[in-house]
Amino acid sequence: MQGCDMLVNLSTLPQPGCAPQDVRIKRAWAGDLEEILGFIRENFSSGWAAEAQKAILQNPGACFLATHA
């Protein structure tokens, strides 16, 4: 995925609670940190991992995960 732009226009996302039934959205927490950062480093770059770490560790956390339920 190197070189792919993964930006999302947040103003076009559905309102909370409107995600498809097979998608689970949750706020990332510190216990998720190593798994999330490992995934980001493997698929993107260490720069993005640093940004995600900052978002996860701030209070309140600003990193959200969307997974298939």
C-alpha positions in Angstrom: 0.0 0.0 0.0 3.0 2.3 -0.1 2.1 5.6 -1.7 -1.6 5.1 -1.3 -3.5 8.1 0.2 -5.7 6.8 3.1 -7.3 10.2 3.9 -11.0 10.1 4.7 -13.4 13.1 4.4 -14.9 13.0 7.9 -17.8 15.3 6.9 -19.2 12.5 4.6 -19.2 9.7 7.2 -22.5 8.5 8.6 -23.6 9.8 12.0 -22.7 7.6 15.0 -24.8 4.6 15.3 -25.4 4.4 11.6 -22.6 2.0 10.7 -23.5 -1.2 8.8 -24.5 -4.0 11.2 -21.3 -6.0 10.3 -19.0 -3.1 11.2 -18.0 -2.4 14.8 -16.5 1.0 15.7 -14.7 1.5 19.0 -12.3 4.0 20.6 -8.8 2.6 20.7 -7.3 2.3 24.2 -3.8 1.9 25.6 -4.2 -1.9 25.8 -4.6 -1.9 22.0 -1.5 0.2 21.4 1.1 -2.4 20.4 -1.2 -4.3 18.1 -2.4 -1.2 16.4 1.1 0.3 16.0 2.5 -3.0 14.7 -0.2 -3.1 12.1 0.4 0.5 11.0 4.2 0.0 10.9 3.8 -3.1 8.8 1.3 -1.6 6.3 2.2 2.1 6.3 5.1 3.8 8.1 6.6 4.7 11.4 5.5 8.3 10.9 1.9 7.2 10.8 2.5 5.0 13.8 3.7 8.0 15.8 0.6 9.9 14.9 -1.7 7.0 15.9 0.2 6.7 19.2 -0.4 10.3 20.0 -4.1 10.0 19.1 -4.5 6.8 21.3 -2.8 8.2 24.3 -4.4 11.7 24.4 -7.3 12.2 26.8 -9.9 11.5 25.6 -8.5 9.2 23.0 -8.9 10.3 19.4 -8.2 7.1 17.5 -11.2 5.0 16.5 -11.1 1.5 15.0 -13.6 0.0 12.5 -13.6 -3.8 12.3 -15.9 -6.4 10.9 -18.1 -7.7 13.6 
